[in-house]
Amino acid sequence: MESDENLVNVFLLLLFSAVFTVVGPAVPEEGWQVYSSAQDAEGRCVCTVVAPQQTVCSRDARTKQLRQLLERVQNMSQSIEVLDQRTQRDLQFVEKMEVQLKGLENKFKQVEDGHESNIARQYRSIKEKMEELRPLIPVLEAYKADALLVRQFKEEAANVTEMLGNLQEQLGGLDYQELHSRVMSLEDRLRACMQRLACGKLTGISEPVTIKTSGSRFGSWMTDPVAAPGDNRVWYMDGYHNNRFVREYQSMYDFMTTDNFTSHRLPHPWSGTGQVVYNGSIYFNKFQSHTIIKFDFSTSLISRSRQLDFAGYNNMYHYSWGGHSDIDLMVDEGGLWAVYATNQNAGNIVLSQLNPNTLQIIRSWTTNHPKRSAGEAFMICGTLYVTNGYSGGTKVYYAYSTNSSTYEYIDIPLTNKYSHLSMLDYNPRDRALYAWNNGHQVLYNVTLYHIIQ
């Protein structure tokens, strides 16, 4: 995670159209939005940034704390002022009383020194009563000391207020609204930029950002790429077989920081880690079958199921890591896809585009890449990208384009931080790769070569 200070610097620098590669969400207060890089027809970089949503940077955490501290000091100063006024008033009252007491003592002494015995006895009685007031003199001294402390306290508070004000100016925290408006302006400009981007070709993958460490060695996690604005739910599925429970987290922040989730029980256990959530439904391969199931979360019912004809299953044509990963479902800008292998294609990868409503195959492509030799695979803009393995040094080395029905060998490094990839899927909304890496849920930002329309 980037620090608050680095995040602010990125925002401000981007306003001057500098070139960046910024990866990962900010210190999460709420959700975040990924914006990938863009290149124009002449190859000039436009932007690569991960920007928080509006609810995130409306207030910087440290400057907010600073403002609260300043307000507390100001309130304290006002209280001290009231206390000081009251103390000065009481001090004047006691000082007058002190003068009166000393005058009475002098008068008593004069009477006692004389020989007016009757009057002396009367004054002696009064003196005894006045002796009861003598403790007020130490109180007077205490008031004097308290008054001095209050003055010192006021001076110290004024010094602290001045120092905090200077610090706030150095941090640029005085103009919150200006910073907020600049961030919102940046986000609007990036959204406008994204809307002008056509599909692109993968040219780079960032270093991974670890979002969470949880679950077993194998599993999958995802967000819905066509969810409504504000719907940032995260879906989490631990294990690769004989499990039916899907966790729903309300936001990426909840997923990262809490164990608050809703559990959904599927009607059948899933197979592999190739599940995908798309438009409010989860699509998964039913365990020990080549049946694809569409399960609607809102109704908790199966809305469609269909067999994927000739597709191998039950560890017949899995990825090289195993795990019943025969059928891998994925989503890109073009919709829903299935990656699998058949006997008819000699165990090589078959790529089919599916109708998300009926699960019927719209069109299929056969490749020359053995399914068992692939580490993992994902779709971006109608192109299937395949890794050379799942552990150790990993790279994306094979790409098959459905637009041209051609393939090529490429060399794009993929940092395999925890040494065992069991799930790797692209999310077209975030323009990021979601991965399950040996019990760690991680994100990769991608760099695409775009054509500006």
Disulfide bonds with the S-S distance in Angstrom:
Cys199-Cys381 2.38
